[in-house]
């Protein structure tokens, strides 16, 4: 119930749209879902070796070289250290900024938050999604309960 109140409050404040984003993640990582468990993620990425996960203070991190597919050099995935270790943040490093900007224009539209510098939507799960660009990166986060981005 608390998350519904938070979402309603954000809607009233104009921070997220009621519409859902057309696609949350770009190819080649588009089959992944923010909120999926680390176990489900490792089923999708059979090459993921648990020993490749970097343990940080409150989360796990895994990096993947994407070799320039769709203009993306690499991806970093962050999982909360909670019970099912949900995927809650993805940072994509682009070697082709035009590819990033074209994908954002097609699937996210113009920035609609933070004075036109970020995107804010609702995930199909109902949780808030935020995205922004930083240098050659696209940062996409879900405000899942118990994660660092939770309101």
MOTA-V165211 format. One record per run of one state. SS is the DSSP state (2 for helix, 1 for strand, 0 for the rest). FROM is the first residue (numbers start at 0). LEN is the number of residues. Records with the same first field share a line. If there is no record, write none. Layout:
SS: FROM-LEN  FROM-LEN
//
This chain:
0: 0-1  12-7  20-16  44-5  52-1  55-3  69-2  80-5  94-2  107-5  116-1  122-5  134-2  142-9
2: 1-11  37-7  49-3  96-11  113-3
1: 19-1  36-1  53-2  58-11  71-9  85-9  112-1  117-5  127-7  136-6
//
